[in-house]
Amino acid sequence: RGRHVFSMRCAGCHTVRGTDATGDAGPDLSHLGSRRLLAAGTLDNTPDNLRRWIAHAQQIKPQTLMPSFALAPRDADDLAAYLATLH
């Protein structure tokens, strides 16, 4: 389910190697789950911080190209869980 949310909301800007996600406006997220930090070193890579970043990127880092997304809580949880599997 999280992969579907990613495909619908994130794949236009981000790449995940081995999938149909080939966006190039944002960083390649192929190994996001193995990174120690998120948002160019702004946040520790935890599920809570990942959900915060997705929902409030512009508040956390105002100059980022990443827009803030209002996702349903289940979608945010599923998306964060999917991204955590990317090693």
Stockholm file with secondary structure:
# STOCKHOLM 1.0

chainA/1-87         RGRHVFSMRCAGCHTVRGTDATGDAGPDLSHLGSRRLLAAGTLDNTPDNLRRWIAHAQQIKPQTLMPSFALAPRDADDLAAYLATLH
#=GR chainA/1-87 SS CHHHHHHHHTTTTCBCTTSSCBCCSSCCCTTGGGCSEETTTTEECCHHHHHHHHHHHHHHSTTCSCCCCCCCHHHHHHHHHHHHTCC
#=GC SS_cons        CHHHHHHHHTTTTCBCTTSSCBCCSSCCCTTGGGCSEETTTTEECCHHHHHHHHHHHHHHSTTCSCCCCCCCHHHHHHHHHHHHTCC
//
